[in-house]
Amino acid sequence: MKKLLLASAATMLAPAAMAEDIKLGVLLGFTGPIESMAVNMGAGAELAIQEVSESGALLDGSTVTPVRGDSTCIDAAAATAAAERLITSDGVNGIVGAACSGVTGAVLQNVARPNGMVMISPSATSPALSTAEDDGLFFRTPPSDARQGVVMAEILNEKGVGEVALTYTNNDYGKGLADSFQAAFEGLGGTVTIVAAHEDDKADYSAEVGALASAGGEVLVVAGYADRGGAGIVRASIDTGAFETFHFPDGMVSDATVEKFGSEVDGSAGQLPGSDSPGAEKFAEVVGDAFDPTSIFAGESYDAAALIMLAMQAAGSSDPKVYKDKVMDVANAPGEQILPGELAKGLEILAGGGEIDYVGATAVEFIGGGESAGNFREVVVQDGKFETVGYR
């Protein structure tokens, strides 16, 4: 009864508005090189949407419905067409996405900006997006690869690794991460023996692996995708004996990697966005056994959806041209901290004119331009599984 009274009071205090059927686009790579990751990413975003919709606390009792679109991760034309459909046909009020940096940039410039649509990506990490013209419409919950490259270099340096070979998927994500890592690793006194791009979906990677092996290195850094070329590089390396130990950035820290290779890559390491904050623990409780709460970008997806809806409440409007200016406000201090499972509480505080600091599943803290300050989870492969060994 007390909870019902609170919800009723919050509704009375909310800005005068008609209840709406708000729609949120969930534009992720449901096919393509991160399709194994997108399963739990979509589930994370839709969990936040369900939580808010069932609360009845958003904008005078408005409901929220997710509408999926496929960004493919690699086909900019398909991604922009999917985004246009979400806006013009489905009438979405915001977009969780896109997934993958190249298509995210294309959607931002060709669709979101012309239509004044807010996008919060849970997985686009290219440093190039930090300086993209966005009219205040674009945000992202994972940290930039400018930060990941430094973290990766520090991990390898601390392990005593002095020489590495580096291969990257030939797109915005791979190139940006490779450049960041190389600069950081060499800055720490390390040597990158070769930097070589690879294309996805080739039947044979023996030529690429031959060149990497000829250059040498104690570890092969694979800045690729677990469902595409990165996996092909690892398989060819193992089969030829070129490399036994690998370092995996976020695009490779996937269930697909250990399903394909298991204990063959024991001793390899990697990192992905993640934290050991109270929000991460709470997120695991909220998710229960619905899906794996530790899977890559699942928490970031929940947070992206949550931030859009909380910003709507703060603005008293579902119009992205209006609520875009409230995203930074609800994400950062000052205000009462809001964890996963507490979205109704956050909505009620905002409806009453109060302030919130959304911590979420990933300890969200936005810095200039809607960038996430970011934390990383360090992993190693033990007995064919990724095991967490620390946070940075």
Long-range contacts (C-beta under 8 A, 24 or more apart in sequence): 6-348, 7-55, 7-56, 7-57, 7-344, 7-348, 9-348, 9-352, 10-57, 10-347, 10-348, 10-351, 10-352, 11-56, 11-57, 11-60, 11-61, 11-351, 13-351, 13-352, 13-353, 14-59, 14-60, 14-313, 14-316, 14-351, 15-59, 15-60, 15-316, 15-317, 15-351, 16-60, 17-59, 17-60, 17-62, 17-316, 17-317, 18-60, 19-59, 19-60, 19-61, 19-62, 19-63, 20-59, 20-62, 20-63, 20-318, 21-62, 21-63, 21-65, 22-58, 22-59, 22-62, 22-63, 22-64, 22-65, 22-93, 22-309, 22-312, 22-318, 23-64, 23-65, 23-66, 23-67, 23-90, 23-91, 23-92, 23-93, 24-49, 24-64, 24-65, 24-66, 24-67, 24-92, 24-93, 24-94, 24-95, 24-96, 24-305, 24-308, 24-309, 25-66, 25-67, 25-68, 25-69, 25-83, 25-86, 25-87, 25-90, 25-92, 25-94, 25-95, 25-96, 25-97, 26-66, 26-67, 26-68, 26-69, 26-95, 26-96, 26-97, 26-305, 27-68, 27-69, 27-70, 27-71, 27-79, 27-82, 27-83, 27-86, 27-95, 27-96, 27-97, 27-98, 27-99, 27-107, 27-119, 28-68, 28-69, 28-70, 28-71, 28-96, 28-97, 28-98, 28-99, 28-122, 28-123, 28-301, 29-70, 29-71, 29-72, 29-73, 29-98, 29-99, 29-100, 30-68, 30-70, 30-71, 31-70, 31-72, 32-71, 32-72, 32-73, 32-74, 32-75, 32-100, 32-227, 32-228, 33-73, 33-74, 33-100, 33-169, 33-200, 33-225, 33-226, 33-227, 33-228, 33-229, 33-251, 34-73, 34-99, 34-100, 34-123, 34-225, 34-226, 34-227, 34-251, 34-254, 35-227, 36-226, 36-227, 36-254, 36-255, 36-256, 37-123, 37-226, 37-254, 37-295, 37-296, 37-297, 38-99, 39-291, 40-291, 40-292, 40-295, 40-296, 40-297, 40-298, 40-301, 41-99, 41-122, 41-123, 41-295, 41-296, 41-297, 41-298, 41-300, 41-301, 42-68, 42-301, 43-290, 43-291, 43-298, 43-301, 44-122, 44-287, 44-291, 44-297, 44-298, 44-299, 44-300, 44-301, 44-302, 44-305, 44-361, 45-96, 45-122, 45-301, 45-302, 45-304, 45-305, 46-305, 47-286, 47-287, 47-290, 47-302, 48-302, 48-303, 48-305, 48-306, 48-309, 48-340, 48-343, 49-305, 49-309, 51-286, 51-341, 51-343, 51-344, 52-306, 52-309, 52-343, 52-344, 52-347, 55-343, 55-344, 55-347, 57-313, 57-344, 57-347, 57-348, 57-351, 58-309, 58-312, 58-313, 58-347, 59-312, 59-313, 59-316, 59-317, 59-318, 62-318, 64-309, 66-305, 67-92, 69-97, 71-97, 71-98, 71-99, 71-100, 71-103, 71-104, 71-107, 72-103, 73-99, 73-100, 73-103, 73-225, 74-100, 74-102, 74-103, 74-171, 74-200, 75-103, 76-102, 76-103, 76-106, 79-103, 79-104, 79-106, 79-107, 80-106, 80-107, 80-110, 80-111, 83-107, 83-111, 83-112, 83-117, 84-111, 87-111, 87-115, 87-117, 92-117, 93-308, 93-312, 93-318, 93-319, 93-320, 94-118, 94-119, 94-120, 94-308, 94-312, 94-320, 94-323, 95-119, 95-120, 96-120, 96-121, 96-122, 96-301, 96-304, 96-305, 96-308, 97-121, 97-122, 97-304, 98-124, 99-123, 99-124, 99-297, 100-124, 100-171, 100-173, 101-125, 101-126, 101-128, 101-129, 101-171, 101-172, 101-173, 101-176, 102-126, 102-171, 102-172, 102-173, 104-129, 105-129, 105-132, 105-172, 108-132, 108-134, 108-137, 108-138, 109-133, 112-137, 112-138, 113-137, 116-320, 116-321, 117-320, 118-308, 118-311, 118-320, 118-323, 118-324, 118-327, 120-304, 120-305, 120-307, 120-308, 120-327, 121-304, 122-297, 122-300, 122-301, 122-303, 122-304, 123-296, 123-297, 123-300, 123-301, 124-173, 125-173, 125-176, 125-177, 125-250, 126-172, 126-173, 126-176, 126-177, 127-176, 127-179, 127-180, 128-172, 128-176, 130-369, 130-371, 134-369, 134-370, 136-324, 136-325, 136-370, 137-320, 137-324, 138-370, 139-304, 139-307, 139-327, 139-366, 139-370, 140-304, 140-370, 140-371, 140-372, 141-300, 141-301, 141-303, 141-304, 141-307, 141-360, 141-362, 141-364, 141-372, 142-250, 142-273, 142-297, 142-300, 142-362, 142-372, 142-374, 143-273, 143-371, 143-372, 143-373, 143-374, 143-375, 143-376, 144-371, 144-372, 144-374, 145-173, 145-176, 145-177, 145-180, 145-249, 146-176, 146-180, 147-374, 147-376, 148-177, 148-180, 148-181, 148-249, 148-250, 148-271, 148-273, 148-376, 149-177, 149-178, 149-179, 149-180, 149-181, 149-182, 149-183, 149-184, 150-180, 150-184, 151-271, 151-376, 151-392, 152-181, 152-184, 152-185, 152-221, 152-247, 152-249, 152-271, 153-181, 153-184, 153-185, 153-187, 153-188, 153-190, 154-184, 154-188, 154-392, 155-247, 155-269, 155-271, 155-378, 155-392, 156-185, 156-190, 156-219, 156-221, 156-247, 157-185, 157-188, 157-189, 157-190, 159-269, 161-190, 161-218, 161-219, 162-189, 162-190, 162-191, 162-218, 163-190, 163-191, 163-192, 163-193, 163-216, 163-217, 163-218, 164-190, 164-191, 164-192, 164-193, 164-217, 164-218, 164-219, 164-220, 164-221, 164-247, 165-192, 165-193, 165-194, 165-196, 165-212, 165-213, 165-215, 165-216, 165-217, 165-219, 165-220, 165-221, 165-243, 166-192, 166-194, 166-195, 166-196, 166-220, 166-221, 166-223, 167-195, 167-196, 167-197, 167-198, 167-208, 167-212, 167-220, 167-221, 167-222, 167-223, 167-224, 167-233, 168-195, 168-196, 168-197, 168-198, 168-223, 168-224, 169-197, 169-198, 169-199, 169-200, 169-223, 169-224, 169-225, 169-228, 169-229, 169-230, 169-251, 170-197, 170-198, 170-199, 170-200, 173-223, 173-251, 174-223, 174-224, 174-251, 177-223, 177-249, 178-223, 181-221, 181-223, 181-249, 192-217, 193-217, 198-224, 198-229, 198-230, 198-232, 198-233, 199-229, 200-224, 200-225, 200-228, 200-229, 201-228, 201-229, 202-229, 202-232, 204-236, 205-229, 205-232, 205-233, 205-235, 205-236, 206-236, 206-240, 208-233, 208-236, 209-233, 209-236, 209-237, 209-240, 209-242, 209-243, 210-240, 210-242, 212-237, 212-242, 212-243, 213-237, 213-240, 213-242, 213-243, 217-243, 218-245, 219-243, 219-245, 219-246, 219-247, 220-245, 220-246, 220-247, 221-246, 221-247, 221-249, 222-246, 222-247, 222-248, 222-249, 222-252, 223-249, 223-251, 223-252, 224-251, 224-252, 225-251, 225-252, 226-251, 226-252, 226-253, 226-254, 226-256, 226-257, 226-260, 227-254, 227-256, 231-256, 231-257, 231-260, 234-260, 234-261, 234-265, 235-260, 235-261, 238-264, 238-265, 248-379, 250-296, 250-297, 253-296, 253-379, 253-386, 254-295, 254-296, 255-292, 255-295, 257-386, 258-381, 258-384, 258-385, 258-386, 261-384, 262-384, 263-381, 263-383, 263-384, 264-384, 265-381, 266-381, 266-382, 266-383, 266-384, 267-380, 267-381, 268-380, 268-381, 269-378, 269-379, 269-380, 269-381, 270-378, 270-379, 270-380, 270-386, 271-376, 271-377, 271-378, 271-379, 271-392, 272-296, 272-376, 272-377, 272-379, 273-297, 273-300, 273-362, 273-374, 273-375, 273-376, 273-377, 274-299, 274-362, 274-375, 274-376, 274-377, 274-388, 274-391, 275-362, 275-363, 275-375, 275-377, 275-391, 276-377, 276-391, 277-359, 277-362, 277-363, 277-375, 278-339, 278-359, 279-339, 279-340, 279-359, 279-360, 279-361, 279-362, 279-363, 280-361, 280-362, 280-363, 282-339, 282-340, 282-341, 282-342, 282-361, 283-339, 283-340, 283-341, 283-360, 283-361, 285-340, 285-341, 286-340, 286-341, 293-361, 294-388, 298-361, 299-360, 299-361, 299-362, 300-361, 300-362, 302-340, 302-360, 302-361, 303-358, 303-360, 303-361, 303-362, 303-364, 306-340, 306-343, 306-358, 306-360, 307-331, 307-358, 307-360, 307-364, 309-343, 309-347, 310-338, 310-343, 310-346, 310-347, 310-350, 310-356, 310-358, 313-346, 313-347, 313-350, 313-351, 314-350, 327-366, 327-370, 328-366, 328-370, 329-355, 330-356, 330-358, 331-357, 331-358, 331-364, 331-365, 331-366, 332-357, 332-365, 332-366, 333-357
